[in-house]
Amino acid sequence: MSTSENNLSRLDSTVSRFYELTNKNGAQLKVIPFGATLTALKIPLKNGELVDVVLGFDTVEGYEKSFQLDGSPYMGATVGRYAGRINEGKFELNGKNYQLAINNGPNSLHGGIENFSKKNWNVDQVTTGENPSITLSYVSAANEENYPGELSVSLTYTLSEENELIIEYKATTTEDTIINLTHHSYFNLDGHQSDVSGQDLIVHAQKVVETREDCIPTGNILEVANTAFDYRTAKKCPKSIDNTFVVDNNNEVKATLFSPVTNLKMDVYTDQPGVHIYVGGNCGPDLKGKENATYHALSGICFETQNFPDAPNHAYFPSAVLKKGDVYKQKTTYKFESL
């Protein structure tokens, strides 16, 4: 592990370390091993000001306490084994039925009760200098949360010199299993103490996954035209949304967030079939965010790049199966530009 006092600092070492990376533009990224969580992302504006564009907490204890809330916000966390909901926590694989832990009404959400977002990940490598990065890993035991196979996951955060947050995942399994990893930062281009209601959202998607009231997919894929989900041209961020947009498998921008206040733009790129957009996370009145911020339902917006929710139970959805001997790979980039 290479270190540099200029662009890697370790704080709060008695509980857990905060790893801070800085690129040559002055952008800053901070990560903790708990949940492989992104705790801060500061982007420079043209006037030299740094804006922290993600919500979070000042201490590891804050993240731990957030999971005791009704509707845990998963603030900045890495989500797995399976991001999104699985209907009644049930799926069938290779002729065998599996019952996952239930933690969201009658369904399983974001990997179950003791999910990846609550685990202490290993820090395997930190690189400094140009395009600094940090690589973390976690080994999920066979039958953890009742998922088959021992799953070995590696995750790398890179802060590029183009002010991109690049997230790359790799995973292997000892037996066939299902997998769907994602990143759960709440973004706010005006700064984490503001709200996103005045920011412009574009989603380059012709279709959206239809869901029931409990957000479980019906199996239908709907056209967004003439619906509230048509964000192909810029609209203000919705006050509430919890839906998966179907995106093409190409190198083009999948979604864009823009702030007319800071003139900061964020483009989302991914190789995943879906971008799940979520507004509505809430920490309640008792749990304060960074810098004593009071977070509310409009404090941030999530762009969870992933497979579709409940994909193991829908034959026509993209496969979520990772076979023994294969390698799961995913890459998502959040690119920032000060206009």
VMD Tcl script that draws the C-alpha trace (Angstrom):
set ca {
  {0.00 0.00 0.00}
  {1.44 3.35 -1.04}
  {0.68 6.47 0.99}
  {1.08 10.18 0.66}
  {0.37 12.82 3.26}
  {-0.86 15.16 0.53}
  {-3.65 12.98 -0.83}
  {-4.28 10.21 1.68}
  {-5.30 10.89 5.26}
  {-6.51 8.43 7.86}
  {-8.82 9.69 10.55}
  {-10.70 8.19 13.50}
  {-8.33 5.21 13.50}
  {-9.59 3.92 16.86}
  {-12.97 3.03 15.32}
  {-12.42 2.83 11.58}
  {-10.27 4.66 9.09}
  {-11.37 7.37 6.72}
  {-9.35 7.19 3.50}
  {-9.08 10.45 1.60}
  {-7.93 10.76 -2.00}
  {-7.26 13.99 -3.89}
  {-6.65 14.46 -7.60}
  {-4.54 17.18 -9.19}
  {-7.59 19.43 -9.64}
  {-8.25 19.44 -5.91}
  {-11.27 17.12 -6.04}
  {-11.51 15.01 -2.89}
  {-12.95 11.57 -2.23}
  {-13.40 10.02 1.21}
  {-14.20 6.34 1.89}
  {-14.62 4.15 4.98}
  {-14.37 0.35 5.14}
  {-17.79 0.08 6.83}
  {-20.06 -0.79 3.93}
  {-17.28 0.28 1.51}
  {-19.02 3.60 1.94}
  {-18.35 6.87 0.12}
  {-18.62 9.54 2.81}
  {-17.61 12.70 0.91}
  {-17.00 13.81 -2.67}
  {-15.84 17.39 -3.06}
  {-15.79 18.81 -6.59}
  {-14.10 22.11 -7.52}
  {-16.14 24.82 -9.21}
  {-14.69 27.29 -11.70}
  {-14.38 29.88 -8.94}
  {-12.22 27.48 -6.91}
  {-14.90 26.63 -4.36}
  {-15.24 22.99 -3.34}
  {-18.77 21.55 -3.19}
  {-19.44 18.32 -1.29}
  {-21.95 16.66 -3.62}
  {-22.89 13.59 -1.52}
  {-24.78 13.20 1.74}
  {-23.18 11.44 4.68}
  {-22.15 11.45 8.32}
  {-19.09 12.74 10.17}
  {-18.45 9.48 12.03}
  {-18.66 5.75 11.43}
  {-21.13 5.64 14.31}
  {-23.48 7.82 12.26}
  {-23.55 5.24 9.48}
  {-24.11 2.42 11.98}
  {-26.99 4.31 13.63}
  {-28.59 5.00 10.25}
  {-29.33 1.29 9.89}
  {-31.44 1.45 13.04}
  {-33.86 3.87 11.37}
  {-37.11 2.83 9.76}
  {-36.23 2.83 6.07}
  {-32.45 2.82 6.38}
  {-31.02 5.37 3.89}
  {-27.96 3.28 2.86}
  {-26.05 6.55 2.73}
  {-23.15 6.22 0.27}
  {-22.99 2.47 0.78}
  {-22.10 -0.43 -1.47}
  {-25.23 -2.57 -1.80}
  {-25.33 -6.37 -2.16}
  {-25.63 -9.25 -2.62}
  {-28.73 -8.15 -4.44}
  {-29.60 -4.47 -4.85}
  {-33.30 -3.73 -5.01}
  {-36.23 -5.88 -3.97}
  {-36.87 -9.59 -4.40}
  {-40.52 -10.60 -4.17}
  {-41.17 -12.31 -0.83}
  {-37.41 -13.00 -0.71}
  {-37.90 -16.07 -2.90}
  {-36.16 -17.26 -6.03}
  {-35.36 -20.52 -7.81}
  {-31.94 -21.46 -9.14}
  {-30.91 -24.73 -10.77}
  {-34.14 -26.38 -9.62}
  {-33.69 -25.39 -5.97}
  {-35.85 -22.89 -4.11}
  {-34.23 -20.28 -1.87}
  {-35.78 -18.15 0.88}
  {-33.91 -14.94 1.69}
  {-34.26 -12.83 4.80}
  {-37.26 -10.48 4.76}
  {-36.53 -6.84 5.63}
  {-38.89 -4.67 3.56}
  {-42.53 -5.46 4.20}
  {-42.98 -9.00 2.82}
  {-39.92 -8.65 0.56}
  {-36.14 -8.78 0.68}
  {-34.33 -5.49 0.00}
  {-30.68 -4.66 -0.74}
  {-29.27 -8.04 0.28}
  {-31.26 -8.71 3.41}
  {-30.70 -7.96 7.10}
  {-26.92 -8.36 7.45}
  {-26.14 -7.05 3.98}
  {-22.92 -5.79 2.38}
  {-23.67 -2.21 3.46}
  {-23.19 -3.23 7.11}
  {-19.98 -5.21 6.66}
  {-16.44 -4.04 7.35}
  {-14.61 -4.42 4.05}
  {-10.87 -5.02 3.73}
  {-8.74 -2.25 2.25}
  {-6.48 -4.05 -0.23}
  {-4.72 -1.20 -2.00}
  {-4.51 2.57 -2.12}
  {-2.80 4.35 -5.00}
  {-1.87 8.02 -4.98}
  {-0.65 10.57 -7.47}
  {-2.42 10.64 -10.83}
  {-5.91 9.08 -10.84}
  {-5.79 8.03 -7.16}
  {-7.81 4.97 -6.19}
  {-8.75 2.67 -3.35}
  {-9.62 -1.03 -3.66}
  {-11.71 -2.81 -1.03}
  {-12.87 -6.41 -0.81}
  {-15.34 -8.57 1.04}
  {-15.89 -12.34 1.13}
  {-19.49 -13.30 1.72}
  {-19.72 -16.78 3.20}
  {-21.83 -19.44 1.52}
  {-25.44 -19.20 2.71}
  {-24.94 -15.73 4.19}
  {-28.47 -14.26 4.20}
  {-29.34 -17.62 2.55}
  {-27.60 -16.83 -0.75}
  {-25.81 -19.84 -2.27}
  {-22.05 -19.87 -2.80}
  {-19.13 -18.09 -1.21}
  {-18.94 -14.78 -3.04}
  {-15.64 -12.87 -3.25}
  {-16.14 -9.21 -4.17}
  {-13.60 -6.55 -5.11}
  {-14.48 -2.88 -5.49}
  {-12.29 -0.02 -6.74}
  {-13.07 3.67 -6.41}
  {-11.00 5.88 -8.71}
  {-10.94 9.68 -8.70}
  {-9.78 10.55 -12.20}
  {-8.03 13.71 -13.32}
  {-11.19 14.48 -15.36}
  {-13.13 14.74 -12.08}
  {-14.80 11.37 -12.57}
  {-15.82 9.02 -9.80}
  {-15.23 5.60 -11.37}
  {-16.59 2.53 -9.57}
  {-15.53 -0.93 -10.74}
  {-16.75 -4.21 -9.28}
  {-15.56 -7.79 -9.72}
  {-16.91 -10.94 -8.10}
  {-16.50 -14.71 -8.24}
  {-18.47 -17.48 -6.58}
  {-17.84 -21.06 -5.43}
  {-21.25 -22.14 -6.76}
  {-23.96 -20.65 -8.95}
  {-25.62 -17.69 -7.23}
  {-27.41 -14.42 -7.95}
  {-25.78 -11.01 -7.73}
  {-26.67 -7.37 -8.27}
  {-24.30 -4.77 -6.83}
  {-24.79 -1.01 -6.79}
  {-23.67 2.25 -5.24}
  {-26.06 4.23 -3.05}
  {-24.80 7.79 -2.75}
  {-27.34 10.58 -2.47}
  {-26.11 13.33 -4.80}
  {-26.78 17.04 -4.45}
  {-24.89 19.39 -6.76}
  {-25.70 22.43 -4.59}
  {-23.96 20.81 -1.63}
  {-25.13 18.22 0.87}
  {-26.92 20.78 3.07}
  {-29.25 21.96 0.30}
  {-32.10 20.21 -1.55}
  {-32.41 18.92 -5.09}
  {-35.83 20.28 -6.02}
  {-34.35 23.04 -8.21}
  {-31.93 20.77 -10.07}
  {-32.54 19.46 -13.58}
  {-32.77 15.74 -14.30}
  {-32.41 13.98 -17.64}
  {-32.70 10.20 -18.04}
  {-31.87 8.79 -21.47}
  {-34.37 5.97 -21.30}
  {-37.30 5.08 -23.52}
  {-38.68 2.58 -21.04}
  {-39.21 1.99 -17.34}
  {-39.85 -1.17 -15.28}
  {-43.49 -1.31 -14.20}
  {-43.96 -2.02 -10.50}
  {-46.69 -2.75 -8.00}
  {-47.36 -0.40 -5.08}
  {-44.67 -2.19 -3.04}
  {-42.11 -1.54 -5.83}
  {-41.98 -5.18 -6.96}
  {-41.86 -5.44 -10.79}
  {-44.96 -6.77 -12.52}
  {-42.81 -8.14 -15.36}
  {-43.96 -5.47 -17.80}
  {-41.68 -2.88 -19.37}
  {-43.47 0.40 -20.15}
  {-42.76 3.19 -22.58}
  {-42.02 6.46 -20.76}
  {-43.64 8.62 -23.46}
  {-46.64 10.57 -22.14}
  {-46.01 9.44 -18.56}
  {-44.56 11.03 -15.43}
  {-41.38 9.00 -16.07}
  {-40.47 10.82 -19.28}
  {-37.20 12.55 -18.39}
  {-35.75 12.43 -21.90}
  {-35.77 16.21 -21.77}
  {-34.80 18.12 -18.64}
  {-37.32 18.33 -15.81}
  {-36.90 19.33 -12.19}
  {-36.07 16.52 -9.81}
  {-39.19 14.70 -8.64}
  {-40.26 15.02 -5.01}
  {-40.47 11.26 -4.77}
  {-39.37 8.43 -7.06}
  {-38.29 4.79 -6.64}
  {-38.14 3.33 -10.15}
  {-35.81 1.53 -12.54}
  {-35.21 3.03 -15.98}
  {-34.14 0.73 -18.83}
  {-31.00 2.00 -20.55}
  {-29.08 0.87 -23.63}
  {-25.78 -0.99 -23.39}
  {-23.54 1.65 -24.94}
  {-20.92 4.18 -23.88}
  {-23.27 7.14 -23.95}
  {-24.54 9.14 -21.00}
  {-27.40 7.37 -19.22}
  {-28.52 10.22 -16.96}
  {-27.60 13.80 -16.17}
  {-28.08 16.02 -13.14}
  {-27.49 19.78 -13.42}
  {-27.56 22.59 -10.89}
  {-28.37 26.09 -12.19}
  {-27.08 27.45 -8.85}
  {-23.54 26.07 -8.99}
  {-23.48 25.40 -12.77}
  {-22.24 21.92 -11.92}
  {-23.21 18.97 -14.14}
  {-22.99 15.26 -13.37}
  {-23.23 12.66 -16.16}
  {-23.84 9.00 -15.31}
  {-22.31 6.23 -17.42}
  {-22.80 2.52 -16.78}
  {-22.65 -0.89 -18.44}
  {-25.69 -2.04 -16.44}
  {-29.17 -2.50 -17.97}
  {-30.90 -0.26 -15.43}
  {-30.54 3.02 -13.59}
  {-32.71 2.99 -10.49}
  {-33.50 6.55 -9.47}
  {-34.53 7.20 -5.89}
  {-35.62 10.35 -4.09}
  {-37.14 10.02 -0.63}
  {-34.45 8.93 1.82}
  {-34.88 10.43 5.27}
  {-32.81 10.32 8.44}
  {-35.55 11.76 10.62}
  {-35.06 14.56 13.15}
  {-32.71 12.73 15.51}
  {-29.78 11.69 13.29}
  {-27.79 14.64 11.98}
  {-25.68 14.48 8.84}
  {-22.26 15.96 8.12}
  {-21.65 19.40 9.57}
  {-24.81 19.03 11.68}
  {-26.98 18.96 8.55}
  {-30.63 17.96 8.87}
  {-31.37 15.63 5.97}
  {-34.88 15.28 4.58}
  {-36.58 13.53 1.68}
  {-35.35 16.07 -0.88}
  {-31.77 16.30 0.36}
  {-30.38 14.08 -2.39}
  {-31.06 11.86 -5.39}
  {-29.66 8.35 -5.98}
  {-28.58 6.92 -9.33}
  {-28.33 3.20 -8.57}
  {-26.85 1.56 -11.66}
  {-27.79 -2.10 -11.58}
  {-29.83 -4.98 -12.92}
  {-33.60 -4.87 -12.55}
  {-35.21 -5.54 -9.16}
  {-36.55 -9.10 -8.77}
  {-34.79 -10.18 -11.97}
  {-34.33 -13.80 -10.75}
  {-38.13 -14.17 -10.84}
  {-38.68 -12.80 -14.36}
  {-37.47 -14.89 -17.28}
  {-37.41 -11.94 -19.69}
  {-35.34 -9.67 -17.44}
  {-31.53 -9.65 -17.82}
  {-30.04 -12.62 -16.00}
  {-28.76 -12.02 -12.49}
  {-27.07 -15.42 -12.25}
  {-23.32 -15.62 -11.67}
  {-22.08 -19.09 -12.47}
  {-19.18 -20.81 -10.78}
  {-16.07 -20.12 -12.85}
  {-17.41 -16.88 -14.32}
  {-16.52 -13.33 -13.26}
  {-19.09 -10.64 -12.49}
  {-17.92 -7.24 -13.68}
  {-19.58 -3.86 -13.49}
  {-18.37 -0.32 -14.18}
  {-20.13 2.93 -13.41}
  {-18.80 6.47 -13.83}
  {-20.13 9.71 -12.40}
  {-18.47 12.54 -14.36}
  {-18.53 16.09 -13.01}
  {-18.08 19.27 -15.01}
  {-18.17 22.86 -13.82}
  {-19.76 24.95 -16.57}
}
mol new
graphics top color blue
foreach p $ca { graphics top sphere $p radius 0.5 }
foreach p [lrange $ca 0 end-1] q [lrange $ca 1 end] { graphics top cylinder $p $q radius 0.2 }
display resetview
